[in-house]
């Protein structure tokens, strides 16, 4: 029995180690990739549809992407959780913006749209009902932990991960953004 438990324990360690290594490899491959941001997306702000021809044109952007595989209705109902980060980011608004992008399944579009309109967020939330974001970026990782990322002025991925419930990661985002501001929107080579 002890031998079986030991084998089971070491198998679990090996599997989680392989999974972690695969995650790190995926993240490493994603860093430096160029991201295309589609134009003509629908936007919702303060509970109303608004016409915006493009996403914000700041040199540095954090993309927070909710794809069709994630629970987009769950995510849309908790957008208020981002308020503190959005407020904190406003001090860098000349250089930096957060782009919230939803790519819901067709069957979920109406519900997500209704929830977002009810949330009355003071920042624009973009809807990609046609799935153009994923079509233009087939290299996007499937792992939802990698669906929040920082782009430099050339739309290249510089940092990956959601700072929402991770204050140290938000501090890393802010220091990285500051370095990029000092380097004309590009992350300086080390």
N, C-alpha and C positions, 0 to 999 in steps of 0.2 A: 504494500500500500504506500509506504514512504517512497519507494522507488518510482511508482506511478505518479505520485504528487510532484516529485522532483522533475520528472520528464515533462509533465504538464506545465510546471512553472517555467522551466527553461524554454519550452516551446513558445509560451506566451511572451517571454522576454525577447526571443528571436523574432517573432512576428511583429511585435510593436517596434522593435529596432529597425526592421526592414521597412515598415510603414513610415517611420520617422525619416529614414534615409531617403525614401522615395519622395516624401514631402519636400525635404531640403533640396533634392535634385530638381524637382519641378519648380520650386521657388527660384533657384539659381538660374535655371533656363529662362524664366520669365523676366528676371531683372535685365534691363537694357533693351527689352523689346519695344518697338514703336507701336503706339496705340492710335488707331484712327477713330475720331469722334464724329459720328454721323451728323449731318445738318438736317434741319427740318423736323426735329423731334417736337412732340407736343409737350407743353409744360403746364404745371399747376402751381400757383402761388396764392397764398392767402385764401385757399378754398375755391379759387376760380381758374378757369382755363386762361392761359395767357399766351400770346403769340411772341415767341422768341425765335429768331431765325437760326441762331446757333447757341451752343453752350457758352458759358462765360469765356472771354478771350484773354484771361490773365495768363501770364507766362507759366505759372506753376499751378497745377491742379491736383486735387485728390479726387479720384473716382471712387464712388461707393456704388457698386453695381449689384443689383438683385436680379438674378437670371430666372428663367422659367422653371428651373429645377428647385429653386429655393421657395420657401413658403412666402410668396410675395404679399399675400394678404396679411400675414403675421408681421412682416417687416414694415409694411405701410402703416399698420396701426401703432407701431412703436417709433415712428419718426421723431417724436418729441424728445426721445433719448439723446438725439444728436444736438439739441439746442445749446448745451454748454460748449461743445466743441465749435459749433458755428459762431457763437458769440465770441469765443476766444480767437477764432480765425479772422474775425472782422478787422482786427488791428493790422492784418497783413493784406487787406482786400485789394490794394493796388497791384499786388504781385501774385496773390494766391486766392483760389476759390475752391469750394467743394462742389462737386457735381454729383448729385444723386440721380441715379439712372435705374429705372425699372424696366425689365423686359419680361412681362408676365405672359403666361400662356393665354391664348385667345379666350379660352373659357373663363379665365380669371380677370381679364382686363376690366370688365365693368365693375367688379367688386373692388379691385385695387383702386380704380379711378374714384369710386364713391368714397372709399376710406380716406384717400389722400385729400379729396375735397373737404371732407369733414374735419381733417386734422388742422386746417388753417395755418400751415407752416408758413413762416415769413420768408422762406427762401424757395427758389424754384426747384421743383422736382420734375425730372424729365421722364417721359413715357416713350418707350421704344416698342410700340405695338407690332411693328413689322419685323423685329429682330435684326435690324440693320447693324447694330453694334457687334453682335456675334458673327454676322456674315462678313463684316469688314475686318474682324479680328479673330480668325479661326484658331490662332495660337493662344487664346485665353485659356487659362487652366480651368479644369472642371471643379477643382477643390474650392469650395466656397470660402475657405479661410484666406484665399488669395484674391478675392473679389473686391478688396479695397486696396488701392495702391496710389502712390504719388508719382506724378509725371513732371518732367522738366519742361522747359520751353520748347523742346523738340518732340514733345509727347513720348519720351522714352521713360520706361518704368525705372524709378530710382529706389523706391522703398515699398514694401508689401506688408499688409496686415491691417486689421481694423483696430484703431485706437479707442473705440467706443467704450469698452469696459476695461481698458488697459492704460492707465495714466502714464506709466513709464514709456509706452510706445508713443503716446501723444507727445510727450516731451521730446522723444527722438524725432518725430515728425517735425515739430517746431524748430528744433536745432538744425535739422536737415534743410528745412525751408529757408531758415536764416542764412545758412551757408550758400544756398542757391541764389538768394537775393543778392548777396555780396559778390556773387560770381555771374551776374547777369542772367540768372535763370537756369544755369547749368550746375550740376553737382560737380565740385572740383575733384579731379583725379587725385588719388592719394599717392 
